[in-house]
Amino acid sequence: MALTIQFEENNLFVVRSSGVLDRPDADAIKKEVVSFMKRHGRAIGLIIIEDGFLNVSKFASWDDDEDDEYIQKHLDRLAIVGDLRWRDSALLFFLNGFVPFSIEFFKTDQEAFARAWLKN
């Protein structure tokens, strides 16, 4: 699996991505996030693009679904941590500027800054 998820205090979910991201993995993680939000309320998210991340599957359909819509309505902030080469692609993938929550990208060595930004 290219994605793993863990849930932490303060309604924070942390998704780590490596390898090639494909739609079935993304859908499974989204279902876990939606379930978490339904139990705990609004959340903040941290996505960590690991060194082993290769790319997003080019052949998958990435159209929004009902899980995307639910997450967008119940997410307060999203921080993305990774190599700067993924910055533009990641922000485009998450439609920065078109979603009703703030998204910031942080360099690989700035996870602590990303976590601080999420809490403020």
C-alpha positions as CSV (number, residue, x, y, z in Angstrom):
1,M,0.0,0.0,0.0
2,A,1.3,3.4,-0.9
3,L,-0.6,5.1,1.9
4,T,-0.7,4.6,5.6
5,I,-2.7,6.6,8.2
6,Q,-2.6,7.2,11.9
7,F,-4.8,9.3,14.1
8,E,-3.4,11.5,16.8
9,E,-4.6,13.9,19.5
10,N,-6.5,17.1,18.6
11,N,-8.3,15.5,15.7
12,L,-5.2,15.2,13.6
13,F,-4.8,12.5,11.0
14,V,-1.4,11.8,9.4
15,V,-1.2,10.2,6.0
16,R,2.2,9.0,4.8
17,S,2.7,8.4,1.1
18,S,5.3,6.4,-0.7
19,G,5.5,4.5,-4.0
20,V,2.9,5.2,-6.6
21,L,-0.4,6.6,-5.3
22,D,-3.4,4.9,-6.9
23,R,-7.1,5.4,-6.6
24,P,-8.0,2.2,-4.5
25,D,-5.4,3.2,-1.8
26,A,-6.7,6.8,-1.8
27,D,-10.3,5.7,-1.5
28,A,-9.5,3.4,1.4
29,I,-7.7,6.1,3.3
30,K,-10.5,8.6,2.6
31,K,-13.1,6.2,4.1
32,E,-11.0,6.0,7.3
33,V,-10.8,9.8,7.4
34,V,-14.5,10.2,6.9
35,S,-15.2,7.6,9.6
36,F,-12.8,9.4,12.0
37,M,-14.5,12.8,11.3
38,K,-18.0,11.4,11.8
39,R,-16.9,10.1,15.3
40,H,-14.7,13.1,16.3
41,G,-15.9,16.1,14.4
42,R,-13.9,18.6,12.4
43,A,-10.2,17.6,11.8
44,I,-6.9,18.8,10.6
45,G,-4.7,16.7,8.3
46,L,-1.0,16.2,7.7
47,I,0.3,14.5,4.5
48,I,3.9,13.4,4.5
49,I,5.3,12.6,1.1
50,E,8.1,10.1,1.9
51,D,11.4,9.9,0.1
52,G,10.2,6.7,-1.6
53,F,7.2,8.5,-3.2
54,L,7.3,8.1,-7.0
55,N,4.2,9.7,-8.4
56,V,0.4,9.6,-8.7
57,S,-1.0,6.9,-11.0
58,K,-1.6,8.5,-14.4
59,F,-4.3,6.1,-15.4
60,A,-6.6,6.5,-12.4
61,S,-9.7,8.7,-12.4
62,W,-9.3,11.3,-9.7
63,D,-12.8,12.8,-9.9
64,D,-14.2,13.9,-6.5
65,D,-16.7,11.6,-4.8
66,E,-19.0,11.9,-1.8
67,D,-16.0,11.1,0.6
68,D,-14.1,14.1,-0.9
69,E,-17.1,16.4,-0.5
70,Y,-17.5,15.3,3.2
71,I,-13.8,15.7,4.0
72,Q,-13.8,19.2,2.3
73,K,-16.7,20.3,4.5
74,H,-15.1,19.0,7.7
75,L,-11.4,19.7,7.3
76,D,-10.0,22.9,8.9
77,R,-6.4,22.8,7.6
78,L,-4.1,20.5,5.6
79,A,-0.3,20.6,5.8
80,I,1.8,18.7,3.2
81,V,5.4,17.9,4.0
82,G,7.8,16.7,1.3
83,D,10.5,17.4,-1.2
84,L,10.0,20.7,-3.0
85,R,9.9,18.9,-6.3
86,W,6.4,17.7,-5.3
87,R,5.1,21.1,-4.1
88,D,3.2,22.3,-7.3
89,S,1.8,18.8,-8.1
90,A,0.6,18.3,-4.5
91,L,-1.1,21.7,-4.3
92,L,-2.7,21.1,-7.7
93,F,-3.8,17.6,-6.7
94,F,-5.5,19.0,-3.6
95,L,-6.9,22.0,-5.5
96,N,-5.3,24.6,-3.3
97,G,-7.4,27.8,-3.6
98,F,-10.6,25.9,-4.6
99,V,-11.3,24.1,-1.3
100,P,-12.8,25.8,1.8
101,F,-9.8,25.1,4.0
102,S,-6.2,26.3,4.1
103,I,-3.4,24.2,2.6
104,E,0.3,24.8,3.1
105,F,3.4,23.0,1.8
106,F,6.4,22.5,4.0
107,K,9.9,21.1,3.1
108,T,10.9,17.6,4.2
109,D,12.7,18.8,7.2
110,Q,9.9,21.1,8.4
111,E,7.4,18.6,9.9
112,A,7.5,20.3,13.2
113,F,6.6,23.6,11.6
114,A,3.8,22.0,9.7
115,R,2.4,20.6,12.9
116,A,2.7,24.0,14.6
117,W,0.9,25.6,11.7
118,L,-1.9,23.1,11.9
119,K,-2.5,23.8,15.6
120,N,-2.8,27.6,15.1
